[in-house]
């Protein structure tokens, strides 16, 4: 095999190849040892590189089989994994990230059957690992098996996830989940921290807005990490 590399000024593939041949081969970034000693076959005067010894049989040149040098690699289980966002989502010192992911999952599902697909989207974009996704799914499925919460994720109802409600001179309101059925509108707000009096006031405000639209309302605060549910009255 012959390789022709034109000599031009500046850094190019030709100068790169020449540097590799004139040095002691390509070094490994793992242990510092060369993959192959390429300089032994390189003639600086002629610029010719020869690897192996040609064999002749009945005047015809034949190539001698050459076993390549083993190439350093990394075991599959130790390869790098792409994680685009939030390496500390499940750090025990910062549980806010756990709530952030759970909230995003809940904001994209209508029924419990949507949980797996919603979680996989967050796994694929690198927000959470497969194990973390499995942890979230097990927790959510366990809680949504309770009768009260089952009604919030029942198929056949109209679901409004983070639907904006515009109020003149008051701004924009965005309840986490509104479930509309034959009995009226149910407001569910997800919380992932400690209980605060302002949480009840917030949900009550959403309920008043829906009542002004003519709906009979019910309101709940769901503290997801503990599973606790608080009923809100207006």
C-alpha positions in Angstrom: 0.0 0.0 0.0 1.3 3.4 -0.9 0.2 6.7 0.7 0.9 10.0 -1.0 0.8 13.1 1.2 1.5 16.4 -0.6 3.8 18.7 1.2 2.1 22.0 1.8 2.9 24.8 4.3 1.1 24.9 7.6 -0.4 22.3 9.8 -2.3 19.6 7.9 -2.8 15.8 7.8 0.5 15.4 6.1 2.5 17.1 8.8 0.5 15.3 11.4 1.3 11.9 9.9 5.0 12.9 9.6 5.1 13.9 13.2 3.6 10.5 14.2 6.1 8.6 12.2 9.1 10.5 13.3 8.2 10.2 17.0 7.9 6.9 18.9 4.4 6.1 17.7 1.0 6.9 19.0 0.9 7.0 22.7 -1.9 5.7 24.9 -3.7 8.1 27.1 -4.4 5.2 29.5 -0.9 4.0 30.5 1.4 6.1 28.4 2.7 3.2 26.4 2.8 3.4 22.5 0.2 1.4 20.6 2.9 0.7 18.0 6.5 1.8 17.4 6.0 3.4 14.0 9.4 5.2 13.8 11.3 2.0 13.3 9.9 1.6 9.7 10.3 5.2 8.7 13.2 6.4 6.5 13.7 10.1 7.0 15.8 10.5 3.9 13.4 9.0 1.4 10.3 9.7 3.4 9.2 6.1 2.9 7.5 4.0 5.5 7.9 0.2 5.4 6.1 -2.2 7.7 6.8 -5.9 7.6 9.0 -7.9 5.2 7.8 -8.8 1.6 8.0 -12.4 0.6 8.7 -13.7 -2.9 7.4 -16.9 -4.4 8.3 -17.8 -8.1 9.3 -14.2 -8.6 6.0 -12.8 -7.4 6.0 -10.5 -4.3 3.6 -11.6 -1.5 2.8 -10.0 1.7 3.5 -11.6 5.0 0.4 -11.7 7.3 0.9 -9.1 10.1 -0.9 -9.3 13.4 -1.9 -5.9 14.6 -0.9 -4.6 18.0 -3.8 -4.9 20.6 -5.7 -1.6 20.9 -6.3 -0.2 24.4 -10.0 0.4 25.1 -12.4 0.7 28.0 -14.7 -2.0 29.2 -18.4 -1.4 28.3 -19.5 -1.0 31.9 -16.9 1.7 32.5 -17.6 3.9 29.5 -18.7 7.5 29.9 -22.4 8.2 30.1 -23.9 11.4 28.8 -25.7 13.4 31.3 -26.7 16.8 30.0 -28.3 18.4 33.0 -28.3 18.3 36.8 -25.7 15.9 38.1 -27.0 16.5 41.7 -30.7 15.9 41.1 -30.7 13.2 43.8 -28.1 14.5 46.1 -29.3 14.0 49.7 -28.1 17.5 50.4 -30.3 19.0 47.8 -33.7 17.3 47.6 -35.2 20.2 45.7 -33.9 18.7 42.4 -35.8 15.5 43.2 -39.0 17.5 43.5 -38.2 19.4 40.2 -38.0 16.2 38.2 -41.1 14.7 39.8 -43.0 17.9 39.1 -42.0 17.9 35.5 -43.2 14.3 35.1 -46.5 15.0 36.7 -47.0 18.1 34.6 -46.9 16.0 31.4 -49.1 13.1 32.2 -52.9 12.7 32.0 -53.3 9.2 33.4 -51.1 6.7 35.3 -50.5 4.9 32.0 -48.4 7.9 30.9 -45.9 7.7 33.7 -43.3 5.4 32.1 -43.1 7.3 28.8 -42.9 10.6 30.7 -40.0 9.4 32.8 -38.1 7.9 29.9 -38.1 11.4 28.2 -36.2 12.8 31.2 -33.8 9.8 31.2 -33.1 10.3 27.5 -32.2 13.9 27.8 -29.9 13.2 30.8 -31.8 14.8 33.6 -32.0 11.5 35.5 -30.4 8.1 35.3 -32.3 4.9 34.7 -32.2 4.0 38.4 -33.5 7.4 39.4 -36.3 7.1 36.8 -37.2 3.7 38.3 -37.3 5.2 41.8 -39.7 8.0 40.7 -41.9 5.6 38.8 -42.2 3.2 41.8 -43.0 6.1 44.1 -45.7 7.6 41.8 -47.4 4.3 41.0 -47.6 3.4 44.7 -49.2 6.8 45.5 -51.6 6.8 42.5 -52.9 3.4 43.6 -54.8 5.2 46.4 -58.5 5.7 45.6 -58.4 9.5 46.2 -55.5 10.1 43.9 -56.8 7.6 41.3 -59.7 9.9 40.6 -57.3 12.7 39.7 -55.7 10.6 37.0 -58.7 8.7 35.8 -59.1 8.3 32.0 -62.0 10.1 30.3 -61.8 13.4 32.2 -60.6 16.6 30.8 -57.1 17.4 32.1 -55.5 20.8 32.1 -51.8 20.6 33.1 -50.3 24.0 34.1 -53.0 25.8 32.2 -52.6 29.6 32.4 -55.5 31.7 33.7 -55.3 35.3 32.8 -56.7 37.9 35.2 -56.9 41.6 34.3 -54.6 43.7 36.5 -53.7 40.6 38.5 -51.4 38.7 36.1 -51.2 35.0 35.2 -52.1 32.1 37.4 -51.0 28.5 36.6 -52.5 25.7 38.7 -50.5 22.4 38.5 -53.5 20.3 37.5 -57.2 20.9 36.9 -59.5 17.9 36.4 -62.9 18.7 34.9 -65.6 16.1 35.1 -69.4 15.9 35.5 -69.1 17.1 39.1 -67.1 20.2 38.4 -63.4 21.2 38.5 -60.8 19.8 40.8 -57.6 21.7 41.5 -54.5 19.8 42.6 -51.3 21.5 43.5 -48.1 19.5 43.9 -45.7 20.4 46.7 -42.3 19.0 47.6 -41.3 20.9 50.7 -42.7 21.6 54.1 -46.3 22.6 54.7 -47.0 26.4 54.6 -50.2 28.4 55.2 -49.6 30.2 51.9 -50.1 26.8 50.1 -53.8 26.8 51.1 -54.2 30.4 50.1 -52.7 29.7 46.7 -55.1 26.8 45.9 -58.1 28.7 47.3 -57.2 31.5 44.8 -57.3 29.1 41.9 -60.6 27.7 43.1 -62.1 31.3 43.2 -61.0 31.9 39.7 -62.8 28.7 38.5 -65.9 29.5 40.5 -66.1 32.8 38.7 -66.2 30.8 35.4 -69.2 28.9 36.7 -67.5 25.7 38.0 -68.2 23.9 41.2 -64.8 23.4 42.7 -62.7 21.1 44.9 -59.2 21.8 45.9 -56.3 19.7 47.2 -52.6 20.1 48.1 -50.6 16.9 47.4 -47.3 16.8 49.3 -45.7 14.3 47.0 -42.7 13.1 49.0 -44.8 12.1 52.0 -48.0 11.3 50.1 -50.1 13.6 52.4 -53.2 15.3 50.9 -54.8 18.4 52.3 -58.3 19.4 51.3 -58.7 23.1 50.7 -62.0 24.9 51.4 -63.1 28.3 50.1 
